[in-house]
Structures are given as C-alpha cells and as structure tokens.
Amino acid sequence: MTPPWIDSFGLFLLLAGFVIGLGAVTVIDIHGFLGRKSSYWSEATTRTHKVTKPMIWAGIFLSVVGGLIFYRAQSFSGIPLIHAAIALALILNGYFLSFKVSPFLLRREKEGRSGELLPASWQKKIMVSLIVSDLGWWGGLFLLVVYLAGQKDL
C-alpha cells in the first residue's frame, strides 16, 4: 500500500513547479512585452532571460515529476492526459526559446546590440511562443484547480 503522504508530496511538487515556472514566465513575458518598443526593456529582457530560463525549466521538471507522482493511480485520460499534452507543448516551446531565441539574444548582446529592438520576424515568433507559454502554464493551473475541485475527499 502506498503511504498517504505520497499524494501530498506529488501535489506539492506539481504546485511548486507551477509557482516557479509560471512566476518566471510572467516576469519574462512582461519584460518581452515592454521590450517590443523600448531599447531599455529590450536590453533588460536579454539580461532577465538568463535568470528566468533555468527557472522555467525547473518549473517544468517539478511539474512533470509532481504530476507523475500525483496522477500515478489515475487513468491516462481527461485532465491527466491534457496535463501531459501541455507539458509536452511547454517542453517543445522551451526548446525553441532556449536553443533558438536565447542564443540569438546572447549573440546580439556580445555584439553590443542588446539594446536594439528585435527584428519584426523574431518579435512575431517570440510572441507566438509567449502565447503558447501563457496558455500552457495558466491553462494547466486552471485544469489542476478543476481537477482538485472535483475531488470528493478534499
């Protein structure tokens, strides 16, 4: 028999992942939004992403591990399945941001161009990516609330 605290531990990790990941996403999204038209915020975004990027990955990791523990006895359907799909989307989105956008920003910083506004093509790609991040993180959190609210033994 599984100890009862294991569910609480899984939920704690899942929520900790949301706190860390969603918090970092919110910070970088605000910076990125402000940086679309401002050289000051463009440079601040380049600097800030060095801190938020590992925090977002830590959030994804904790959420996935927490979800695996918390949903371990559930069928792989409904909200647990949607959470898995969201995690996959966030991982793929994070790959793009970490291995395409981040090197581009760091290269511009080395060239002394981090204060310049990003080209429109990059701004569009990043905006789509930020929308995916926001929908994934906020949607995932909302679904967790829906799941917990539906539990009879809260």
Secondary structure, 3 states (H helix, E strand, C coil): CCCCHHHHHHHHHHHHHHHHHHHHHHHHHHHHHHHCCCHHHHHHHHHHHHHHHHHHHHHHHHHHHHHHHHCCCCCCCHHHHHHHHHHHHHHHHHHHHHHHHHHHHHHHHHCCCCCCCCCHHHHHHHHHHHHHHHHHHHHHHHHHHHHHHCCCCC
